[in-house]
Amino acid sequence: MRDADPQQAALRIRAGRSPLPAVSLKADVPLLDRYREFLPITDATPLITLGEGNTPLVRSTAIEHELRAGALYFKVEGANPTGSFKDRGMVLTIAKALEQGSRAVICASTGNTSASAAAYAARAGITAIVIVPDGYVALGKLAQAMIYGARVLMIRGNFDDALALVRTLGEENPVTVVNSVNPYRLEGQKSGAFEICDALGDAPDYLAIPVGNAGNISAYWAGFVQYRAAGNATQTPRMLGFQAAGAAPIVRNEVVPNPETVATAIRIGNPASWHLAVRARDESGGRIDSVGDDEILDAYQMLAQREGLFVEPASAAAVAGVRKLVRTRQLDLAGRTLVCVLTGNGLKDPDRAVMLSGDAARVDPDIVAIERALGWV
Ligand code: F0G
């Protein structure tokens, strides 16, 4: 590791004692421009942006000690414009759709992809159609797709059913499918790996990430491999992917017809990028494992209460998974650097947070009542 601590690295850079990172981290450079040489951008690609990418890499203050890790960082993807990592791939996908003259896009989604597609389509002035499982999309995500002006259709079925429908609709109609079966999605999502290497000065030893439709783990792996080949990193990380126990087709090595988990974002039984994820796991020397809903919710609360990071339940799956592997002595992080990708913002799923936290106390608006409620008198 050349610079394990990004704050130290930044100080050295400012002091002029270290070379600049491989690319400019300036926030005002759009993601597509910043990583242009690593992405399929042509002179005809419109460099649209909502300010995606360049998300914080935050060092852990609590969980790092529990895991006895050399260093633990969180890549806070909830800081993206629509609150999830999806914006990295969507900005490129919509740009390429525009370049190719498309006027409408369609996707299936557990919520975040639809929010992102709706936002970038609105930005680009084209139509977005989103198909989601009725009753299994967090309220914030649904609100996003609606207010951005997408045509929202809810089906009696799950994500896998929705994706199958979208693929057929895309073949038969003049509409661009913007799920991760569209290769530009994964191309854009590689940028998360680039940013981690730029911030740390090299790739970490491990990367932990939740797995749903299995696109992100595949994209990160491709990004790390590409960055090392370009000489911007000396190593690639071992990839640690985590599915929810009730929606773990890759772990079980079979399609799960009726996936169930509180982490609705990763409630998927037949992931589109299944084989790419298996390849990422095997080529990196990593693993894909599963975690129970109770472990996910435990990590979800811990991230909020001990790190000050409010993420959505699916995002906590990676942290839950690493805790499980360390606790059961299947993983030793001593002297190792680990990055956990926190894929989405907790505000997307406020119901879950309120449900877990219980009711706030109701008190009269006077000092004594408040002091009494606080146990001070
Ligand atoms: N975390 C969050 C917050 C997600 O929304 C998703 C996927 C994942 C993790 C898993 O990433 O699918 O690339 O393996 N959400 C998709 C959606 C399925 O429709 O928003 P993946």
Boltz pocket constraint, residues with backbone or C-beta under 6 A from the ligand:
constraints:
  - pocket:
      binder: B
      contacts: [[A, 84], [A, 86], [A, 108], [A, 109], [A, 110], [A, 111], [A, 112], [A, 113], [A, 114], [A, 210], [A, 211], [A, 212], [A, 213], [A, 214], [A, 215], [A, 216], [A, 217], [A, 265], [A, 266], [A, 312], [A, 314], [A, 315], [A, 343], [A, 344]]
      max_distance: 6.0
